[in-house]
Amino acid sequence: MAKLRLFAAIEVADVIKKKLKECQERLKEVGGDVGWMNVENIHITLKFLGYLEEEHLTQAKDIINQSIQGIKPFSLQFKGIGGFPRFQRPRVIFIAAEDKMGYLSTMNSRLEEGFQALGVEKEDRAYEPHLTLGRVKSPHNIEKLVRFMEKYKGETFGEQLVSRVLLMQSQLTPEGPIYTKLEEFPLMP
């Protein structure tokens, strides 16, 4: 049986991706040593599942379906740039996803619980919904990059309606990951 590298995610609207790309282009000009995400691949990860046996796909779909029960379509705001683990010394550069209703956290904790049955470990850190713009590879020009990031701390990148959750497959290649949508789980109004 083949193993699939899977994650549950929320898609990002094209209008927001356009703004993310503009921000990325301006950050690239600083010349930091950053591996920038392909904007087409940017999404909100609800839960990274890692490698699952293909035979567990049906169970995985059931768990995702259960995680969205009672959650109606909701609005998300993308606002402000940040860095994990710290803004001043980022290893990951991201845009925060503001979920006033807390639905992303609810789905994440249901997914965390549900996938333990398939041997997927629970994350040991609190869930923070975000869009990854890039991963810092070395400290080259990091101070300059952080100073430039300061300008985007209050920036709003837009708002979108979330109406479905996706089960995605990630295939790692030397050119970067290739994402394939395996299934959509619509949120019921």
C-alpha positions in Angstrom: 0.0 0.0 0.0 1.2 3.5 -0.8 1.6 6.2 1.8 0.1 9.6 1.1 1.5 12.9 2.6 -1.8 14.6 3.6 -3.1 17.7 5.3 -6.5 19.4 5.9 -6.7 22.9 4.7 -8.7 26.0 3.8 -8.2 27.6 0.4 -7.3 31.2 0.0 -9.2 33.4 -2.4 -7.4 34.7 -5.5 -7.9 38.3 -4.5 -6.0 37.7 -1.3 -3.3 35.7 -3.1 -2.8 38.8 -5.3 -2.1 41.0 -2.3 0.2 38.3 -0.7 2.2 38.2 -3.9 2.6 42.0 -3.9 3.8 41.9 -0.3 6.2 39.0 -1.1 7.6 40.9 -4.1 8.4 43.9 -1.9 10.0 41.7 0.8 12.1 39.9 -1.8 13.7 43.3 -2.7 15.3 43.4 0.7 17.5 40.4 -0.3 17.1 38.1 2.7 17.9 34.4 2.4 14.3 33.3 2.3 12.6 30.4 0.5 9.4 32.1 -0.7 6.2 30.1 -1.1 4.6 29.8 -4.5 1.6 32.0 -3.9 -0.6 29.5 -5.7 0.2 27.0 -3.0 -0.6 29.3 0.0 -3.3 28.0 2.2 -4.3 27.7 5.9 -3.3 24.4 7.3 -5.9 23.1 9.7 -4.0 19.9 10.5 -0.9 18.4 8.9 -1.4 14.6 8.9 2.0 13.5 7.6 2.2 10.1 5.8 -0.9 8.0 6.0 -1.5 4.6 4.4 -3.9 4.8 1.4 -6.2 2.3 3.2 -6.8 4.9 5.9 -8.2 7.5 3.4 -11.8 6.7 4.0 -11.3 7.1 7.8 -9.4 10.3 7.2 -12.3 11.7 5.2 -14.8 10.7 8.0 -12.7 12.4 10.6 -12.6 15.6 8.5 -16.3 15.4 7.9 -16.9 15.1 11.7 -14.6 18.0 12.4 -16.9 20.4 10.4 -20.2 19.4 11.9 -22.3 22.4 13.1 -19.9 24.9 11.5 -21.5 27.2 9.1 -19.7 29.2 6.4 -17.7 32.0 8.2 -15.6 35.0 7.5 -11.8 35.3 7.9 -9.6 38.4 7.9 -6.0 38.3 6.9 -4.2 41.0 8.8 -0.6 41.8 9.8 2.7 40.1 9.1 4.4 38.0 11.7 7.3 35.7 12.3 7.6 32.3 14.1 9.1 31.7 16.6 9.7 35.5 17.2 9.1 38.5 15.0 12.7 39.8 15.5 14.2 36.4 14.6 11.8 34.7 12.3 12.3 31.3 10.8 8.8 31.5 9.2 7.3 34.7 7.8 3.5 34.6 7.8 0.3 36.6 7.5 -2.1 36.1 10.4 -5.6 34.7 9.8 -8.1 36.4 12.1 -11.1 34.1 13.0 -13.4 36.0 15.3 -15.8 33.0 15.7 -13.0 30.6 16.6 -14.1 28.1 14.0 -10.6 27.3 12.8 -9.5 26.4 16.3 -12.6 24.3 16.9 -12.0 22.3 13.7 -8.2 22.0 14.5 -8.9 20.6 18.0 -11.5 18.1 16.6 -9.0 17.1 13.9 -6.2 16.7 16.5 -8.5 14.4 18.6 -9.9 12.5 15.6 -6.6 11.7 13.9 -5.0 10.3 17.1 -7.0 7.2 16.3 -4.9 6.8 13.1 -1.7 7.3 15.0 -1.2 11.0 14.0 0.5 12.8 16.9 -1.1 15.9 18.4 0.7 19.2 17.9 2.5 20.3 21.1 2.0 24.0 20.4 -1.1 26.1 20.3 -2.9 26.4 17.0 -2.3 29.7 15.2 -4.0 30.0 11.9 -1.8 31.7 9.3 -0.6 31.9 5.7 3.1 31.1 5.3 4.8 33.5 2.9 8.3 32.1 3.3 10.9 30.2 5.4 14.1 31.9 6.4 17.1 29.8 5.4 19.9 31.9 7.0 20.4 35.1 9.0 21.7 37.0 5.9 20.1 40.5 5.9 17.6 39.4 8.6 17.7 42.8 10.5 16.9 44.6 7.3 14.1 42.2 6.5 12.6 42.5 9.9 12.7 46.3 9.7 10.9 46.1 6.4 8.3 43.6 7.8 7.5 46.2 10.5 5.7 48.3 7.8 3.2 45.4 7.3 2.4 44.8 10.9 -1.0 46.6 10.6 -1.6 45.8 6.9 -4.9 44.2 6.0 -4.8 41.7 3.1 -8.5 41.2 2.8 -11.4 39.1 4.0 -13.0 36.0 2.6 -15.8 33.6 3.2 -14.8 30.1 4.2 -17.3 27.6 2.8 -15.4 24.3 2.7 -12.4 22.4 4.0 -10.1 20.5 1.7 -8.2 17.2 2.1 -4.9 17.8 0.2 -2.0 15.6 -0.9 1.5 17.0 -0.9 4.2 15.5 -3.1 7.6 16.8 -2.3 9.8 17.6 -5.4 13.1 19.5 -5.7 11.2 22.4 -7.3 8.9 22.6 -4.2 5.7 20.7 -3.2 2.9 19.8 -5.6 -0.5 20.0 -3.9 -3.4 17.9 -5.2 -7.0 18.4 -3.9 -8.4 15.0 -3.0 -11.7 15.9 -1.5 -13.9 19.0 -0.6 -16.0 19.1 2.6 -18.6 21.9 2.3 -19.7 23.7 5.4 -23.5 23.6 5.7 -25.4 26.9 6.1 
